[in-house]
Amino acid sequence: MSTLEEHVDVGVPLDKAWDSLHRTENYPRFLEGVRDARTEAGGRARLDVEAGGRAREVEAEVSDRVRERVMKWQTRGAPDLAGSFSLQPIDQNHTRVQARLEYDPGTVREAFGGPRGFAQANAIERLVRSDLEHFKEYVEHGR
């Protein structure tokens, strides 16, 4: 398994960032390749994703540790991915959003296509960084 950690500081209070992460229906606004997203019963989310020229449906189980402001997720079925978002207050109006992604490079390539090895790791890193920047724009400006 490979692990990737990235963060972005956003200019909103902790509660606003936390609430925005939980609006599954808005994921297409800031997650690259997500065409549709919806919440389902039992702490699950279903995302219609297009990546590497392939469309697929991904189901994830989501759980919260509200006191620590950590949202964990794990896909159900292929591809096997897991991750979390941790939020830490910087001050009253700024929050650090830490994203952690655990993945098997071979599984990701099989599921979504794309390059192998180091090139794939760089592509995933750029994608996560881009998604965090888009989340920043979304939460700060509604874009």
C-alpha positions in Angstrom: 0.0 0.0 0.0 1.1 3.5 -0.7 0.2 6.5 1.5 -0.2 10.1 0.3 -0.8 13.0 2.7 -1.5 16.6 1.5 -3.1 19.6 3.2 -4.5 23.0 2.4 -5.3 25.9 4.7 -8.8 27.4 4.0 -10.1 30.8 5.1 -13.2 29.6 6.9 -14.0 28.5 10.4 -13.7 24.8 11.3 -17.4 24.2 11.4 -18.0 25.5 7.9 -15.2 23.3 6.5 -16.5 20.3 8.4 -20.1 20.8 7.1 -18.9 21.3 3.5 -17.0 18.0 3.6 -20.3 16.3 4.5 -22.3 17.7 1.6 -21.8 14.7 -0.6 -24.0 16.1 -3.4 -21.4 18.9 -3.9 -18.4 16.6 -4.4 -18.6 17.1 -8.2 -17.8 20.7 -7.6 -14.4 20.0 -6.2 -13.4 16.4 -6.8 -11.9 15.8 -10.3 -13.7 13.1 -12.2 -16.7 12.8 -9.9 -19.8 13.3 -12.1 -22.4 12.6 -9.5 -22.4 11.9 -5.8 -25.1 11.0 -3.3 -25.5 9.9 0.3 -27.1 6.6 1.0 -28.3 4.9 4.2 -25.9 3.4 6.7 -23.1 6.0 6.3 -22.5 5.2 2.6 -21.8 7.4 -0.4 -22.1 6.4 -4.0 -20.0 8.3 -6.6 -20.2 8.2 -10.4 -16.6 8.6 -11.4 -14.9 9.1 -14.8 -11.1 8.6 -14.8 -8.6 7.4 -17.4 -11.4 7.3 -20.0 -13.5 4.9 -17.9 -16.7 5.5 -16.1 -17.5 3.5 -13.0 -19.5 3.6 -9.8 -17.7 3.7 -6.5 -19.3 3.0 -3.2 -17.7 4.2 0.0 -18.4 3.7 3.7 -17.9 6.9 5.7 -17.4 7.3 9.4 -16.8 10.3 11.6 -14.8 10.9 14.7 -16.6 14.2 15.4 -14.7 15.1 18.5 -11.4 14.9 16.6 -12.9 16.3 13.4 -11.8 13.3 11.4 -13.9 11.9 8.5 -12.7 8.4 7.4 -13.8 6.6 4.3 -13.2 3.2 2.7 -14.4 2.0 -0.7 -16.5 -1.1 -0.8 -15.4 -3.3 -3.7 -12.9 -2.4 -6.3 -10.9 -0.3 -6.3 -9.7 -0.8 -2.7 -9.0 2.7 -1.4 -9.1 4.2 2.0 -8.5 7.7 3.4 -9.4 10.4 5.8 -9.9 14.1 6.1 -8.7 15.7 9.3 -9.5 19.3 10.2 -7.5 21.4 12.6 -8.4 25.0 13.5 -5.6 27.5 12.8 -7.5 30.4 14.3 -11.1 31.4 14.5 -11.4 31.9 10.7 -8.9 29.5 9.2 -8.8 25.7 9.1 -6.2 23.2 7.9 -7.7 20.3 5.9 -5.4 17.3 5.9 -6.2 14.6 3.3 -4.7 11.1 3.6 -5.1 8.5 0.9 -4.1 4.8 1.1 -4.0 2.9 -2.2 -2.4 0.1 -4.1 -0.9 1.5 -7.3 -1.6 -1.6 -9.2 -5.2 -1.7 -8.2 -5.7 2.0 -9.1 -4.1 1.4 -12.5 -6.4 -1.5 -13.2 -9.5 0.4 -12.1 -8.8 3.7 -13.7 -6.1 3.2 -16.2 -3.2 5.7 -16.5 0.6 5.5 -16.2 2.6 3.0 -14.1 5.0 3.4 -11.2 6.5 6.8 -10.4 4.4 8.6 -13.0 1.2 7.2 -11.5 2.3 8.3 -8.0 3.0 11.8 -9.3 -0.4 11.9 -11.1 -2.3 10.9 -7.9 -0.4 13.5 -5.9 -1.2 16.2 -8.4 -4.9 15.1 -8.4 -5.2 15.2 -4.6 -3.4 18.6 -4.5 -5.8 19.9 -7.2 -8.8 18.5 -5.4 -7.8 20.3 -2.2 -7.3 23.5 -4.0 -10.7 23.2 -5.6 -12.2 22.4 -2.1 -10.6 25.7 -0.9 -12.2 27.6 -3.7 -15.5 25.9 -3.1 -15.6 26.5 0.6 -14.3 30.0 0.5 -16.1 31.3 -2.6 -18.8 28.8 -3.5 -17.1 28.0 -6.8 
